[in-house]
Amino acid sequence: MIIGTGSGVPLDNWGELQYNRQMRIGISCYSTFGGSGVVATEVGKALAARGHEVHLLSPTVPPRLLGFEDRIMFHEVTASTYPLFEAAPYSIALASKMADVAEHHDLQIMHAHYAIPHASAALLARMALGGRLKVVTTLHGTDITVVGSDPSYLSMVKLAIRESDAVTSVSEYLRDETYRTFKVDRPIDVIPNFVTAPSDPNAGCRKWLCPAGTSILTHISNFRPVKRVMDVMRTFERVQREHPAFLVMVGDGPDRAEAEAYARDQGFADRVRFTGKQLDIDTVLACSDVFLLPSGTESFGLAALEAMAHRVPVIASRVGGLPEVVRHGVDGYLEPLGDVDAMAEDALTLLRDPALRKRMGLSAQTRALETFEEKPIVDQYEEVYERVLAVPKSIVDFGARTR
């Protein structure tokens, strides 16, 4: 057996590598602006920065994969049309691409973000390769709370969870919900999302967004019903009656048109800016005073965490995994679902008391950057990979190939 460094140089002494644990990892995700696509891409980038070889599989380039990244390669998944099919079979195309990439790049692990179709496709790819590929599945929320609980998919989601070599969830809430819904008898590691220290963006957008002395409230989401964007609009409507304020709505989706119409009908459209999808959320958050997230459910609440990293207090629903991220009265406020009056009062309290807002913002940033720091969280993913590969930590090159 020859232990290699990944550069083709054999070593007679494993100790020379000093834990150069290079692994070859596939990561499958949707190319979304939302949580799962963001987390999958950021995990991949962090792993590549540590020297691992990462292959990212998705229908299009994920928004967070900007520019040329060392040791990270993108593979586009395309489902071919065929007259027999009413819809292109993406799951089969994904499984085939996974098997192809894994075989030609000698991947050890396929990390699937979402139970279906990614984990189920990874299991098919593993079968195609004769069981040589390890499958790690990360549950993000919708795959469990919405899609997974649909009777049409329940059996396949349960299979994906049961047959994966390891399963992780982004919050304790989601882990418990998975056990409750699917009655699976297997360990699920809770590995939360993470955030990095923000850059120092130009906060000059305040000058052209709104008049001096006006407070800025922000909401970022995919504008789907679960995000309850109309609660954002109703909360802001109450706030702007009593305090000079401007609302920035970042994102796009099915409920955007209704929100825009509501602002026009209620006469405050000139105090709201709908930006559409944005890559530069750092600048948006750097200009914000309060972040609103009145979601119907959140498995974790990555948007809230990113706001906290920018010293922006969060006002959110007390649902799902949000209480694991935001501490009520410390980093922001958590209110009962749909209680727009309470959320408006919270916002007015913060906007009228700059010292309180600053104190909560600093607390939020400290929590975000210390409790949800990148390094220890990516360490946990590496530990999961090492465990499923069943290679003792004393063996230094997990990317070694035997001949």
C-alpha positions as CSV (number, residue, x, y, z in Angstrom):
1,M,0.0,0.0,0.0
2,I,1.4,3.4,-1.0
3,I,0.2,6.5,0.9
4,G,0.1,9.5,-1.5
5,T,-0.1,13.2,-0.9
6,G,-2.6,13.9,-3.6
7,S,0.3,15.2,-5.8
8,G,1.5,11.7,-6.7
9,V,4.5,11.7,-4.4
10,P,4.7,8.5,-2.3
11,L,5.7,8.6,1.3
12,D,7.4,6.0,3.4
13,N,6.7,7.9,6.6
14,W,3.1,8.8,7.2
15,G,4.1,11.2,9.9
16,E,5.6,13.5,7.3
17,L,2.1,14.6,6.3
18,Q,1.1,15.6,9.9
19,Y,-2.6,15.0,9.3
20,N,-2.9,16.0,5.7
21,R,-6.4,14.5,5.6
22,Q,-7.3,15.2,2.0
23,M,-10.6,13.8,1.0
24,R,-12.5,13.8,-2.3
25,I,-16.0,15.0,-1.7
26,G,-19.1,15.5,-3.9
27,I,-21.7,18.0,-2.7
28,S,-25.1,18.1,-4.3
29,C,-27.6,21.0,-3.7
30,Y,-30.1,23.3,-5.4
31,S,-28.6,26.5,-6.8
32,T,-30.8,28.7,-4.6
33,F,-30.3,32.0,-2.8
34,G,-31.9,30.4,0.2
35,G,-30.5,28.4,3.1
36,S,-29.7,25.0,1.7
37,G,-27.9,26.2,-1.4
38,V,-26.0,28.8,0.6
39,V,-24.9,26.4,3.3
40,A,-23.9,23.7,0.8
41,T,-21.8,26.1,-1.2
42,E,-20.2,27.7,1.8
43,V,-19.4,24.2,3.3
44,G,-17.8,23.2,0.0
45,K,-15.7,26.4,-0.1
46,A,-14.6,25.9,3.5
47,L,-13.6,22.3,2.8
48,A,-11.7,23.3,-0.4
49,A,-9.8,26.0,1.6
50,R,-8.7,23.2,4.0
51,G,-7.2,21.2,1.1
52,H,-10.0,18.8,0.3
53,E,-11.0,18.2,-3.3
54,V,-14.7,19.3,-3.7
55,H,-17.0,18.6,-6.6
56,L,-20.3,20.6,-6.5
57,L,-23.3,19.3,-8.4
58,S,-26.3,21.5,-9.2
59,P,-28.6,22.5,-12.0
60,T,-26.9,25.9,-12.3
61,V,-23.9,27.6,-10.6
62,P,-25.0,28.4,-7.0
63,P,-25.0,32.2,-6.3
64,R,-22.4,31.9,-3.6
65,L,-19.9,30.2,-5.9
66,L,-18.4,33.3,-7.3
67,G,-15.2,33.4,-9.3
68,F,-12.6,30.8,-9.5
69,E,-12.2,28.7,-6.4
70,D,-9.1,26.5,-5.8
71,R,-9.8,22.8,-5.4
72,I,-13.5,23.2,-6.0
73,M,-15.1,22.1,-9.3
74,F,-18.7,22.6,-10.6
75,H,-20.7,20.0,-12.5
76,E,-23.9,21.1,-14.1
77,V,-26.8,18.6,-13.8
78,T,-29.0,18.6,-16.9
79,A,-32.1,16.5,-17.3
80,S,-32.5,15.6,-21.0
81,T,-36.0,15.8,-22.5
82,Y,-37.5,12.8,-24.2
83,P,-40.9,12.5,-25.8
84,L,-41.9,9.6,-23.5
85,F,-41.5,11.7,-20.4
86,E,-44.1,14.3,-19.4
87,A,-41.3,16.1,-17.4
88,A,-37.6,15.7,-17.5
89,P,-36.5,13.1,-14.9
90,Y,-34.1,15.3,-12.9
91,S,-33.6,12.7,-10.1
92,I,-32.3,10.1,-12.6
93,A,-30.1,12.7,-14.3
94,L,-28.7,13.7,-10.9
95,A,-28.0,10.1,-9.9
96,S,-26.3,9.4,-13.2
97,K,-24.2,12.6,-12.9
98,M,-23.2,11.7,-9.3
99,A,-22.1,8.2,-10.4
100,D,-20.2,9.6,-13.3
101,V,-18.4,12.3,-11.3
102,A,-17.7,9.9,-8.4
103,E,-16.2,7.2,-10.7
104,H,-14.0,9.5,-12.8
105,H,-12.8,11.6,-9.8
106,D,-12.6,8.7,-7.4
107,L,-14.9,10.4,-4.9
108,Q,-15.2,9.0,-1.4
109,I,-18.3,10.8,-0.2
110,M,-21.4,12.3,-1.7
111,H,-22.8,14.9,0.6
112,A,-26.5,15.5,-0.3
113,H,-28.2,18.6,0.9
114,Y,-31.9,17.7,1.1
115,A,-33.3,14.3,1.4
116,I,-35.0,14.3,-2.0
117,P,-34.0,14.3,-4.6
118,H,-30.3,14.6,-3.6
119,A,-30.0,11.9,-1.0
120,S,-32.2,9.4,-2.9
121,A,-30.1,10.1,-6.0
122,A,-26.9,9.6,-4.1
123,L,-28.1,6.2,-2.9
124,L,-28.8,5.3,-6.6
125,A,-25.3,6.4,-7.5
126,R,-23.9,4.3,-4.7
127,M,-25.7,1.3,-6.1
128,A,-24.4,2.0,-9.6
129,L,-20.9,2.1,-8.2
130,G,-21.2,-1.2,-6.3
131,G,-21.5,0.4,-2.9
132,R,-18.1,2.2,-3.1
133,L,-19.5,5.7,-2.4
134,K,-20.4,6.9,1.1
135,V,-23.5,9.1,1.4
136,V,-23.9,11.9,4.0
137,T,-27.3,13.6,4.0
138,T,-28.0,17.0,5.5
139,L,-31.6,17.9,6.3
140,H,-32.5,21.5,5.9
141,G,-36.2,21.7,6.7
142,T,-38.6,21.8,3.8
143,D,-37.5,18.3,2.9
144,I,-38.8,17.2,6.2
145,T,-41.6,19.6,7.3
146,V,-43.3,20.1,3.9
147,V,-42.1,17.8,1.1
148,G,-41.2,14.9,3.3
149,S,-44.5,14.8,5.2
150,D,-46.4,14.6,1.9
151,P,-47.7,11.0,1.6
152,S,-46.5,11.0,-2.0
153,Y,-42.9,11.3,-0.8
154,L,-42.8,10.0,2.7
155,S,-41.6,6.5,2.0
156,M,-38.7,7.8,-0.2
157,V,-37.6,10.4,2.4
158,K,-37.6,7.7,5.1
159,L,-35.5,5.5,2.9
160,A,-33.0,8.2,2.2
161,I,-32.7,8.9,5.9
162,R,-32.4,5.3,6.9
163,E,-29.9,4.2,4.2
164,S,-27.5,7.2,4.3
165,D,-24.2,6.5,6.0
166,A,-24.7,9.6,8.2
167,V,-27.4,12.1,8.6
168,T,-27.2,15.7,9.9
169,S,-29.7,18.3,10.6
170,V,-29.3,22.1,11.0
171,S,-31.1,22.4,14.3
172,E,-32.3,20.4,17.3
173,Y,-35.8,21.3,16.3
174,L,-35.4,19.7,12.9
175,R,-33.8,16.6,14.3
176,D,-36.7,16.1,16.7
177,E,-39.2,16.8,13.9
178,T,-37.5,14.2,11.8
179,Y,-37.8,11.6,14.5
180,R,-41.4,12.5,15.1
181,T,-42.5,12.5,11.5
182,F,-40.5,9.5,10.2
183,K,-40.0,7.3,13.3
184,V,-36.5,6.5,12.1
185,D,-34.2,4.7,14.5
186,R,-30.8,6.1,13.7
187,P,-28.5,8.8,15.1
188,I,-28.8,12.3,13.5
189,D,-26.0,14.8,14.2
190,V,-27.0,18.4,14.8
191,I,-24.6,20.6,12.9
192,P,-25.9,24.2,12.8
193,N,-25.4,26.7,10.0
194,F,-22.5,29.0,10.3
195,V,-21.6,32.6,9.4
196,T,-18.2,34.3,8.7
197,A,-17.2,37.7,9.9
198,P,-18.7,40.2,7.4
199,S,-16.5,42.4,5.3
200,D,-16.6,46.1,5.8
201,P,-19.1,47.1,3.1
202,N,-19.9,50.7,2.1
203,A,-22.9,51.7,4.2
204,G,-23.4,54.8,2.1
205,C,-26.6,53.3,0.6
206,R,-28.5,55.1,3.5
207,K,-27.8,58.4,1.7
208,W,-29.8,57.4,-1.4
209,L,-32.2,54.9,0.1
210,C,-34.0,57.3,2.5
211,P,-33.8,60.8,4.0
212,A,-31.4,61.4,6.9
213,G,-32.9,60.4,10.3
214,T,-35.0,57.7,8.8
215,S,-34.7,54.2,10.2
216,I,-34.3,51.2,7.8
217,L,-36.1,47.8,8.4
218,T,-35.1,44.9,6.2
219,H,-36.5,41.5,5.2
220,I,-34.7,38.9,3.1
221,S,-36.4,35.7,1.8
222,N,-37.8,33.8,-1.2
223,F,-41.2,35.4,-0.7
224,R,-43.0,32.1,-0.4
225,P,-46.1,31.8,1.8
226,V,-44.1,30.2,4.7
227,K,-42.1,33.5,4.9
228,R,-45.3,35.5,5.6
229,V,-44.2,38.6,3.7
230,M,-47.6,40.2,4.3
231,D,-46.8,40.1,8.0
232,V,-43.7,42.1,7.2
233,M,-45.8,44.6,5.3
234,R,-48.4,44.9,8.1
235,T,-45.6,45.3,10.7
236,F,-44.0,48.0,8.7
237,E,-47.3,49.8,8.1
238,R,-47.8,50.2,11.9
239,V,-44.1,51.3,12.4
240,Q,-44.1,54.0,9.7
241,R,-47.2,55.6,11.2
242,E,-45.3,56.5,14.3
243,H,-41.6,56.7,13.3
244,P,-39.8,57.8,10.1
245,A,-38.9,54.5,8.5
246,F,-38.0,52.8,5.2
247,L,-38.4,49.1,4.3
248,V,-36.0,47.1,2.1
249,M,-37.5,43.9,0.7
250,V,-34.8,41.6,-0.7
251,G,-35.7,38.6,-2.7
252,D,-38.4,37.4,-5.1
253,G,-41.1,34.8,-5.2
254,P,-44.9,34.2,-5.5
255,D,-46.0,36.7,-2.8
256,R,-44.0,39.7,-4.1
257,A,-46.9,41.0,-6.2
258,E,-49.3,41.0,-3.3
259,A,-46.9,42.8,-1.1
260,E,-46.2,45.5,-3.7
261,A,-49.9,45.9,-4.3
262,Y,-50.5,46.3,-0.5
263,A,-47.9,49.0,-0.2
264,R,-49.5,50.9,-3.0
265,D,-53.1,50.5,-1.7
266,Q,-52.1,51.6,1.8
267,G,-50.2,54.6,0.5
268,F,-46.6,53.8,1.7
269,A,-45.1,52.4,-1.6
270,D,-42.7,55.4,-1.6
271,R,-41.2,54.1,1.6
272,V,-40.6,50.5,0.4
273,R,-37.9,49.3,-2.0
274,F,-38.3,45.8,-3.6
275,T,-34.8,45.0,-4.7
276,G,-35.4,41.5,-6.2
277,K,-32.7,38.8,-5.7
278,Q,-29.4,40.2,-4.5
279,L,-25.9,38.8,-4.1
280,D,-24.6,41.7,-2.1
281,I,-26.6,41.3,1.1
282,D,-23.6,42.6,3.1
283,T,-24.3,46.1,1.9
284,V,-28.0,45.8,2.5
285,L,-27.5,44.6,6.1
286,A,-24.8,47.2,6.8
287,C,-27.5,49.8,6.1
288,S,-30.2,48.1,8.3
289,D,-31.4,49.0,11.7
290,V,-33.8,46.1,12.3
291,F,-34.3,42.7,10.6
292,L,-37.9,41.3,10.3
293,L,-38.5,37.5,9.9
294,P,-42.1,36.6,10.8
295,S,-41.9,33.2,9.1
296,G,-44.5,30.5,9.6
297,T,-41.6,28.1,10.3
298,E,-37.8,28.1,10.1
299,S,-35.7,25.0,10.6
300,F,-32.8,27.3,11.5
301,G,-33.1,30.9,10.2
302,L,-29.9,31.6,8.3
303,A,-31.1,35.0,7.2
304,A,-31.5,36.0,10.9
305,L,-28.0,34.7,11.6
306,E,-26.5,36.8,8.8
307,A,-28.3,39.9,10.0
308,M,-27.0,39.2,13.5
309,A,-23.4,39.0,12.2
310,H,-23.9,42.6,10.9
311,R,-25.0,43.8,14.4
312,V,-28.7,44.0,13.3
313,P,-31.2,43.0,16.0
314,V,-33.8,40.5,14.7
315,I,-37.5,40.5,15.3
316,A,-38.9,37.0,14.4
317,S,-41.6,34.5,15.1
318,R,-41.0,32.1,17.9
319,V,-41.1,29.0,15.7
320,G,-39.0,26.1,14.6
321,G,-35.2,26.5,15.2
322,L,-35.3,30.3,15.6
323,P,-35.1,30.2,19.4
324,E,-31.9,28.3,19.0
325,V,-30.4,31.3,17.1
326,V,-32.1,34.4,18.5
327,R,-32.3,35.0,22.2
328,H,-35.4,36.9,23.1
329,G,-34.6,40.3,24.7
330,V,-30.9,39.8,24.1
331,D,-30.2,39.6,20.4
332,G,-33.7,40.7,19.3
333,Y,-37.3,39.7,20.0
334,L,-39.3,36.5,19.3
335,E,-43.1,36.9,19.2
336,P,-46.0,34.5,18.7
337,L,-46.7,33.6,15.1
338,G,-48.7,36.3,13.3
339,D,-48.6,38.8,16.1
340,V,-47.7,41.9,13.9
341,D,-48.7,44.3,16.7
342,A,-46.1,42.9,19.0
343,M,-43.5,42.9,16.3
344,A,-44.3,46.5,15.4
345,E,-44.0,47.5,19.1
346,D,-40.6,45.7,19.3
347,A,-39.4,47.6,16.2
348,L,-40.5,50.9,17.6
349,T,-38.8,50.2,20.9
350,L,-35.5,49.5,19.1
351,L,-35.8,52.5,16.8
352,R,-36.6,54.9,19.5
353,D,-33.8,53.8,21.7
354,P,-30.5,53.8,19.8
355,A,-28.5,52.7,22.8
356,L,-30.7,49.6,23.2
357,R,-30.5,48.9,19.5
358,K,-26.7,49.2,19.6
359,R,-26.4,46.9,22.7
360,M,-28.6,44.3,21.2
361,G,-26.8,44.5,17.9
362,L,-23.4,44.0,19.5
363,S,-24.8,41.0,21.5
364,A,-26.3,39.5,18.3
365,Q,-22.9,39.9,16.5
366,T,-21.0,38.3,19.3
367,R,-23.4,35.3,19.4
368,A,-23.3,34.9,15.6
369,L,-19.5,35.0,15.3
370,E,-18.7,32.9,18.4
371,T,-21.5,30.4,18.7
372,F,-21.9,29.9,14.9
373,E,-18.3,30.3,13.9
374,E,-17.2,28.6,10.7
375,K,-14.2,26.6,11.9
376,P,-15.8,24.4,14.6
377,I,-18.8,23.8,12.5
378,V,-16.8,22.7,9.5
379,D,-14.7,20.6,11.9
380,Q,-17.9,18.7,12.8
381,Y,-18.6,17.9,9.1
382,E,-15.0,16.6,8.7
383,E,-15.6,14.4,11.8
384,V,-18.7,13.0,10.2
385,Y,-16.8,12.3,7.0
386,E,-14.0,10.6,8.9
387,R,-16.5,8.5,10.8
388,V,-18.3,7.2,7.7
389,L,-15.0,6.4,6.0
390,A,-14.2,4.3,9.0
391,V,-10.5,5.3,8.8
392,P,-8.7,5.9,12.2
393,K,-7.6,9.4,12.7
394,S,-4.0,8.2,13.1
395,I,-3.9,7.5,9.4
396,V,-2.9,10.8,8.0
397,D,-4.1,10.9,4.4
398,F,-7.7,10.1,4.1
399,G,-7.4,10.9,0.4
400,A,-4.9,8.1,-0.1
401,R,-5.4,5.6,-2.9
402,T,-4.3,2.1,-2.5
403,R,-2.8,0.1,-5.4
